[in-house]
């Protein structure tokens, strides 16, 4: 007999789930280079090739390269270039 699909629901009294769909919204990539990581500074998920490392509080952390703001501007310019063509 097939198992019924569990749906995510919040309780009225808090942030606990009655049931939660398993898995991650960030699907595992087949190649290591296609995997995403979240930037330590801005928290956005980026492809690893768009990230660099920076020492923060004595530890190397993955951050947007060259910086979060510059990377957002570059991606916006690429997006504008592809949509206008």
N, C-alpha and C positions, 0 to 999 in steps of 0.2 A: 504494500500500500504506500502511495506517495505521501511524503511529509508535506504538510501545508506550509506555505511560504510565511516566514515570520516578518512582521512589519515593525518598524521602529515607532515607539510611542513614548511620550513623556508622561510621568505621573503628575497629578495636579499639585502635589506638595513639594516638588523639587525637580532636580535635573537628572533623576535616575531613569533608566530605560526599563520598560517591562520586558522588552525583547529588542535585540539589536541585530541588524543584518551584518554578517561577518564580511571581512575583507577591508580593503583600503581604497580610498578614492584615487590613490596614486599607484596605478598598476605597475607591477614589477617589469622592468625592461629586460629584453633578452640579452642585450649587451650592457656591460658595466657603464660605458660612456653615455648611454641613453637614459640612465637612471636620473632621478631628480633628488635634490636635497633642498632643505630650507636654509635661507640665508640667516646667519646669526644676528645680523643687524636689522634687516627689514622683515624677515619671516616669510618672504615669498619663495615659492618653490621654483627652482631654476634647474635646467640641465647642467650636469656637472661641468661641461665644457665652458659654461658661462661663469663659473665660479673660480675664485682664487682663495688663498688662505691669508689670514692676518692674525697676528698675535693679539689676543684680547685677554687681559688679566692673567698673562703668563701662559696661556694655552693657545695653540693654533686652532682657529675656527674657520669654517667655510663661509665666505662672504661673496657678494656680487663683485665682479671685476669689470672695469676698474673701480667703480663705486656703484651703490644702489641707484643714485640719481642718474648718473651717466648711462648706466645700462638700461634704465627705463626710457630715457630719451632716445637711445639707439634703437630699441625695440619699437618705440612709437614711430620713429622715422621709417623703419623698415615696413611697418604695418601700413603707413600712409603711402609709401611707394608702391606697395603691392596692390592696394585697393584702387589707386588712381590709374593704374596701367590697364 
